[in-house]
Structures are given as structure tokens and as C-alpha cells.
Amino acid sequence: MQDQERLGPAERELEQALAALRPASAKIDRDRLMFLAGRTSARRRSRLWQCAAGALAVALAAALSAALYARPAPREVERVVYVTVARPPAVPAEAPAAPIATPEPGRWRGEPYYLKLRDEVLAKGLDALPAPRGPAAQPGIPDRTRFPLLRLNDLLRGEQL
């Protein structure tokens, strides 16, 4: 400022014009710049570990293929095994064969009673039902309270109870 006395009118005009100027705002966004810098550095690091993982996978595949190819064939081992078998006792020829038990008439074997009874009722009707047993039963007269189907059958025939 000491030189202000030596400035000419053109220089003073230039000084005032420069003093009136204000710096323009920066066109660079600081947050955007930091984001781009971080993304670029992360991209370099991710490529490095991706390449390392790929190389390890290829090396592992090659090692497993080589181990599978170089594996020896399975050996076949033949063994002789002797087994002693006990002979059953001899049956005398004169011994008669045991009689085969036949089921009693009206009784069924090998299948539940209900299934046989159902098949007979379907084939022969309600007359295939057995006579009820017990103290309330009278010979020859079925107990209609124990067999409601007998009552239904009588009603269908038109009989009165």
C-alpha cells in the first residue's frame, strides 16, 4: 500500500476492478469426490480378492481331477469261506403225518371275522347274519334290539314289528 502514491490513473482503475472481483465457487462437489475415490479404491481391492479366489478354485479343481485320475483301481479280493450246515434229524417213514385241522363250519380262519361277515351279508343279504348269543336270545328268534339291521330289513319287507 505504500506504492499507492506511485500508481498512475490506469493502474488505480485496474486495482479497483480487481478488488471488486469475487472468487467463483468451486464446481467440484466434495462429497461426490470422496464417494468416487472410495469406490475406485474398493474396486481395486475387490478385483484382487476375486482373482485370488478364482485362482484357488481352479487350483482345487485341478488337484481333485488329478487325484481322481491317479487313484488306483479297487482290488478284488477272493475269499473262500467254508460254512458247516447242520443236517436236520431224519424223520421215520412209518410216522403218520399230522392231520390238517379244518375250520369248523360257520367259522372263518386267517381273516378278521368282520370282513368275512361283511362279504357274506353283501352276497346273501341280512339272512347271513348269525343268531345272537347271550341270555336275552331265544333259539330261532333273532334279537331285534341287538341287530337294528334286522329291524330295517323287516320294515323293508313290509313286516310289522
ChimeraX attribute file (.defattr): number of C-alpha atoms within 10 A of each C-alpha:
attribute: neighborCount
match mode: 1-to-1
recipient: residues
	/A:1	5
	/A:2	6
	/A:3	6
	/A:4	10
	/A:5	8
	/A:6	10
	/A:7	12
	/A:8	10
	/A:9	9
	/A:10	8
	/A:11	12
	/A:12	14
	/A:13	12
	/A:14	12
	/A:15	13
	/A:16	10
	/A:17	10
	/A:18	10
	/A:19	9
	/A:20	8
	/A:21	8
	/A:22	7
	/A:23	5
	/A:24	6
	/A:25	6
	/A:26	7
	/A:27	6
	/A:28	8
	/A:29	8
	/A:30	9
	/A:31	9
	/A:32	10
	/A:33	10
	/A:34	11
	/A:35	10
	/A:36	11
	/A:37	12
	/A:38	11
	/A:39	11
	/A:40	11
	/A:41	10
	/A:42	12
	/A:43	11
	/A:44	10
	/A:45	11
	/A:46	11
	/A:47	11
	/A:48	11
	/A:49	11
	/A:50	11
	/A:51	11
	/A:52	11
	/A:53	12
	/A:54	11
	/A:55	12
	/A:56	12
	/A:57	12
	/A:58	10
	/A:59	12
	/A:60	12
	/A:61	12
	/A:62	12
	/A:63	12
	/A:64	11
	/A:65	12
	/A:66	11
	/A:67	11
	/A:68	10
	/A:69	9
	/A:70	9
	/A:71	9
	/A:72	8
	/A:73	6
	/A:74	6
	/A:75	6
	/A:76	6
	/A:77	5
	/A:78	6
	/A:79	6
	/A:80	5
	/A:81	6
	/A:82	6
	/A:83	6
	/A:84	6
	/A:85	6
	/A:86	6
	/A:87	6
	/A:88	6
	/A:89	6
	/A:90	6
	/A:91	7
	/A:92	7
	/A:93	7
	/A:94	6
	/A:95	7
	/A:96	7
	/A:97	7
	/A:98	6
	/A:99	6
	/A:100	6
	/A:101	6
	/A:102	7
	/A:103	9
	/A:104	8
	/A:105	6
	/A:106	6
	/A:107	9
	/A:108	14
	/A:109	10
	/A:110	5
	/A:111	8
	/A:112	9
	/A:113	11
	/A:114	10
	/A:115	11
	/A:116	14
	/A:117	16
	/A:118	15
	/A:119	12
	/A:120	15
	/A:121	14
	/A:122	11
	/A:123	10
	/A:124	11
	/A:125	12
	/A:126	16
	/A:127	11
	/A:128	14
	/A:129	16
	/A:130	10
	/A:131	15
	/A:132	17
	/A:133	11
	/A:134	8
	/A:135	6
	/A:136	11
	/A:137	14
	/A:138	12
	/A:139	10
	/A:140	8
	/A:141	9
	/A:142	17
	/A:143	18
	/A:144	15
	/A:145	10
	/A:146	12
	/A:147	13
	/A:148	11
	/A:149	13
	/A:150	17
	/A:151	17
	/A:152	14
	/A:153	14
	/A:154	15
	/A:155	12
	/A:156	9
	/A:157	9
	/A:158	9
	/A:159	10
	/A:160	7
	/A:161	7
